[in-house]
Amino acid sequence: LKGKNVQKLLQYLNLKMPHQCFINGNFEDAEDGKTYNTVNPTDGSVICKVSYASVADVDRAVSAAKEAFDNGPWGKMNPRDRGLLLYRLADLMEEHQEELATIETLDSGAVYTLALKTHVGMSIQTFRYFAGWCDKIQGSTIPINQARPNRNLTFTKKEPLGVCAIVIPWNYPLMMLAWKSAACLAAGNTLVLKPAQVTPLTALKFAELTVKAGIPKGVINIVPGSEPPADAFCCFCCSCAVSNLKKVSLELGGKSPLIIFSDCDMDKAVRMGMSSVYFNKGENCIAAGRLFVEESIHDEYIRRVVEEIKKMKIGDPLDRSTDHGPQNHKAHLDKLVEYCELGVKEGATLVYGGRQVDRQGFFMEPTVFTDVEDHMFIAKEESFGPVMVVSKFKDGRANNTEFGLASGVFTRDINKAMYVSERLEAGTVFVNTYNKTDVAAPFGGFKQSGFGKDLGEEALHEYLRTKAVTVEY
């Protein structure tokens, strides 16, 4: 072993990865002792056994969160002090960022450089952003008709909801945890969080850091497994909920259109168009599920995309020169292969890829389809993988989808860009860029892509309720 390989091996061997349920400030086995294997998608090997939370464990976690909210120091804490704790937590995440990124890479298959910069980096930014909001959550005074000869004062208060249940997906395990839980905690709530069954390890490492940060016990509880917590406000990402009148926020992914006009900056459109599809191996909720390329530049665009794909290095995500890592888990890889087979069967042209890479692990070839028609399965359904689905256009087909999470347009004509951005039915519209999210900007979809917002001031409202108080004097 030499150089990078030695460094990677030492990095792996020195990792400390909690693997138990985290309830009421303590790591403990599931009540029934049940565990399951979490797998490294790079080679299919077992990383470790993780506690599989039972219903009884979830009940204990909810009880701990409720006790922490009702009677613990968290519920009585000055908001500014709560913010200081979240700042301290962000600082600890930064101190452990290489460790978190390595765990994220091992458990999810994310390329290490991306895991460090985006998965972990944006998680740290998110906690710092919402830490700053803790002492700025406030109501308002409202002028109302007076009860003469007496006077009235009406004001509103923003109050936390209480116990929140958060269910996160496997594509950005730590970042989705941060997007959901930072706003939740800033608003003063407590939480029970269920990481995706296939990617629990960074959430459990995060739990360890919350203890070091001084977050009171019971405020954060993490229960690995396959069933969501019950009896609380629910915030789901890439899932759906059965209604029992609990307040719910849903982020359900989508089939985002990217429109590329002939007057675009071609170099940028190729680079960003590829990023819109292949970023994080395509396991990206706002990935461009369909590219609409103006007919006059279509063939040149596809030729240049294929040229760039051939330069991509597919391999071990811990190798910092790797561009494209493995898909998250075997079942997902199998679905992607079936997805591509169906695209060919329906008559789309497979220009490149479409198969599993011939090597150990769950690797999928970056794929390009053209001649995709609106009725085809691959035109309507999200792949959630590295599959570029391209159609020529002369008309406004981009809204022909039941989803509306994101969209994009590339053109040098500002009038055209503004017109199209107004017409696109999506919660996020990118103009001459893509995947450019920021902790200060709200993120969330329209139509079947869900409701509720992550990030920005609007995210706080998902975790608060408004109480109107009227006083007569």
Buried (B, 14 or more C-beta within 10 A) or exposed (E): EEEEEEEBEEBBEEBEBBBBBBBBBEBEBBBEEBBBEBBBBBEEEEBBEBBBBBEEBBBBBBBBBBBBBEEBEBBEBEBEEBBBBBBBBBBBBBEBBEBBBBBBBBBBBBBBBBBBEBBBBBBBBBBBBBBEBBBEBEBEEEEEEEEEEEEBBBBBBBBBBBBBBBBBBBBBBBBBBBBBBBBBBBBBBBBBBBBBBBBBBBBBBBBBBBBEBEBBBBBBBBBBBEEBBBBBBBBBBBBEBEEEEBBBBBBBBBBBBBBBBBBBEBEEBBBBBBBBBBBBBBBBBBBBBBBBBBEEBBEEBBEBBBEBBEEBEBBBBBBEEBBBBBBBBBEBBEBBBEBBEBBEEBEBEBBBBBBBBEEEBBBBBBBBBBBBEEEBEBBBBBBBBBBBBBBBBEEEBBEEBEBBBBBBBBBEEEEBBEEBBEEBBBBBBBBBEBBEBEBEBBBBBBBBBBBBBBBBBBBBBBBBBEEEEEEEE
